[in-house]
Amino acid sequence: MTDTSIRLLLADDHPVVRAGLRAVLETEEGITIAAESATAEEAVTRAAQGDIDVVLMDLQFGKGMNGAQATAAITARPQAPRVLIVTTYDTDADTLPAIEAGATGYLLKDAPPEELAAAVRTAAAGRTTLAATVADRLMNRLRTPGTALTRRETEVLALVADGLSNQAIGDRLHLTEGTVKSHLARIYAKLDVDSRTAAVATGTQLGLIRR
């Protein structure tokens, strides 16, 4: 490998997934697997060492920090590496926090190898690659902003789907119960529903949250 190789950090809590990514990418010319991390915290620490160009970041880790939080921590530093999300989840509840956290790209784990390698090179160049389903949903949000749920509304709906009460949602998100009720009222209006059950069903169907 030459000194111009794109140096990657693979951050995923599943060894099999990391091995799969390594197998796909280490045969690509100009790409070097520099390190692996099994936790989001490890990824943040390793990325800060200054020799990584692109972090391939999963969204869900067992305990502790998640992928979006790690992305925010990594990209907050000067001369930070690019972060390319590689995950199985494409709902708004997953994509919005990651993109807002500073992710350069967002791919799904079923992407073909050539698409993954191209996304790494694109991310290293500072450009964006989005999985087709993610790009379509973001475009729909831009076209119909009045009916799209905000990130906070998406968080509230995801917690409703988890079975939490308004008070419990407020505690989790550091909101008053009245604020949670206001968010729910806007969610009902945007989704054209009149109950928590219907909101969850519609939100799942539209790909806003996952069950």
C-alpha positions in Angstrom: 0.0 0.0 0.0 1.1 3.6 -0.6 1.0 6.5 1.8 -2.0 7.8 -0.1 -4.2 4.9 1.0 -7.5 5.7 2.6 -7.1 4.5 6.2 -10.3 3.0 7.7 -11.6 2.3 11.2 -14.3 -0.4 11.3 -16.6 0.3 14.3 -19.2 -2.5 14.9 -19.9 -4.7 17.9 -20.2 -7.8 15.8 -16.9 -9.5 15.0 -18.5 -11.3 12.0 -19.6 -8.0 10.5 -16.2 -6.4 11.0 -14.6 -9.5 9.3 -17.0 -9.2 6.4 -16.3 -5.5 5.9 -12.5 -6.2 6.2 -12.8 -9.0 3.6 -14.6 -6.7 1.2 -12.5 -3.6 1.6 -8.9 -4.8 2.2 -8.7 -6.2 -1.4 -9.6 -2.7 -2.8 -6.6 -0.7 -4.1 -5.9 2.4 -2.2 -7.9 1.3 0.9 -6.2 0.2 4.2 -8.0 -1.2 7.2 -6.1 0.6 10.0 -8.1 -0.4 13.0 -11.3 -2.0 14.4 -13.4 -1.0 17.4 -16.1 -3.2 19.1 -17.7 -0.2 21.0 -18.6 3.3 20.1 -16.4 4.7 22.9 -13.4 2.8 21.5 -14.2 4.3 18.1 -14.2 7.8 19.4 -10.9 7.3 21.2 -9.2 5.6 18.2 -10.5 8.1 15.7 -8.9 10.9 17.7 -5.4 9.6 17.1 -5.2 11.5 13.9 -4.3 8.7 11.4 -7.9 7.6 10.3 -9.5 9.0 7.1 -12.9 7.3 7.3 -14.8 5.6 10.1 -17.3 2.9 9.1 -19.8 3.3 12.0 -22.7 1.0 13.0 -25.6 2.7 14.7 -26.4 0.2 17.4 -23.9 -1.1 20.0 -24.7 -3.2 23.0 -24.4 -0.8 25.9 -23.2 2.8 26.3 -22.8 5.2 23.5 -24.6 4.6 20.2 -23.4 5.3 16.7 -25.0 8.7 16.3 -23.5 9.9 19.6 -20.1 8.6 18.6 -20.4 10.3 15.2 -21.1 13.6 16.9 -18.1 13.1 19.2 -15.8 12.2 16.3 -16.9 15.0 13.9 -16.7 17.7 16.7 -12.9 17.5 16.6 -10.7 19.6 14.3 -9.4 17.7 11.2 -11.8 14.9 12.1 -12.1 11.8 9.9 -15.3 11.3 7.8 -17.9 9.0 9.3 -19.8 6.6 7.0 -22.7 4.9 8.7 -23.1 1.3 7.7 -26.2 -0.2 9.4 -29.3 -2.3 8.9 -31.7 0.5 9.8 -33.1 3.1 7.5 -36.0 4.7 9.5 -36.1 8.4 10.2 -35.5 7.6 13.9 -32.1 6.2 12.8 -31.1 8.3 9.9 -31.9 11.8 11.2 -29.8 11.7 14.4 -26.9 10.2 12.5 -27.0 12.8 9.7 -27.5 15.7 12.2 -24.5 14.3 14.1 -22.3 14.9 11.1 -22.2 11.6 9.2 -20.9 12.1 5.7 -22.8 9.1 4.3 -25.3 6.4 5.2 -25.3 2.9 3.7 -27.2 -0.2 4.5 -25.3 -3.5 5.2 -26.9 -5.2 2.2 -25.2 -2.8 -0.2 -23.1 -4.6 -2.8 -19.3 -4.6 -2.3 -18.6 -2.2 -5.1 -21.1 0.3 -3.7 -19.4 0.1 -0.3 -15.9 0.7 -1.7 -17.2 3.6 -3.8 -18.9 5.1 -0.7 -15.6 4.9 1.2 -13.8 6.8 -1.6 -16.6 9.3 -1.8 -16.6 9.9 2.0 -12.8 10.3 2.0 -13.2 13.0 -0.6 -15.8 14.8 1.6 -18.8 14.0 -0.5 -22.0 12.3 0.5 -23.4 8.8 -0.4 -26.9 7.9 0.8 -28.7 4.5 0.5 -31.5 4.9 -2.0 -34.3 4.4 0.6 -32.7 7.1 2.9 -32.2 9.5 0.0 -35.9 9.0 -1.1 -37.2 9.7 2.4 -35.0 12.8 2.9 -36.3 14.1 -0.4 -39.9 13.5 0.6 -39.2 15.4 3.9 -38.0 18.4 1.8 -40.9 18.2 -0.6 -43.6 18.0 2.2 -42.0 19.7 5.2 -45.4 20.4 6.8 -46.2 16.8 7.2 -42.7 15.5 8.1 -42.1 14.7 11.7 -39.3 16.7 13.4 -36.5 14.8 15.0 -38.0 15.4 18.4 -41.4 14.2 17.3 -39.8 11.1 15.8 -38.0 10.5 19.2 -41.4 10.8 21.0 -43.1 8.4 18.6 -40.3 5.8 19.0 -40.7 5.9 22.8 -44.5 5.6 22.4 -43.8 2.5 20.3 -41.7 1.2 23.2 -44.7 1.5 25.5 -43.6 4.5 27.6 -46.2 6.8 29.2 -46.1 10.5 28.6 -44.5 11.0 32.0 -41.8 8.4 31.2 -41.2 9.9 27.8 -40.8 13.3 29.4 -38.3 11.9 31.9 -36.3 10.2 29.2 -36.2 13.3 26.9 -36.0 15.9 29.8 -39.4 17.4 28.7 -42.5 18.3 30.7 -45.5 16.1 30.4 -47.3 19.0 28.7 -44.6 19.3 26.1 -44.8 15.6 25.3 -48.6 16.0 24.9 -48.0 18.9 22.5 -45.6 16.8 20.5 -48.1 14.0 20.4 -50.9 16.3 19.2 -48.7 17.4 16.3 -47.8 13.8 15.5 -51.5 12.8 15.4 -52.3 15.8 13.1 -49.4 15.1 10.7 -50.1 11.3 10.5 -53.9 11.9 10.5 -54.5 9.5 13.4 -56.3 9.8 16.7 -54.6 7.3 19.0 -51.2 6.2 20.2 -51.7 2.7 18.6 -52.6 4.2 15.2 -49.7 6.6 15.4 -47.3 3.8 16.0 -48.8 1.6 13.2 -48.7 4.5 10.7 -45.2 5.6 11.8 -43.9 2.1 11.3 -45.6 1.7 7.9 -44.1 5.0 6.7 -40.6 4.0 7.9 -40.4 6.7 10.5 -39.7 4.3 13.4 -38.8 0.6 13.6 -40.5 -2.0 15.8 
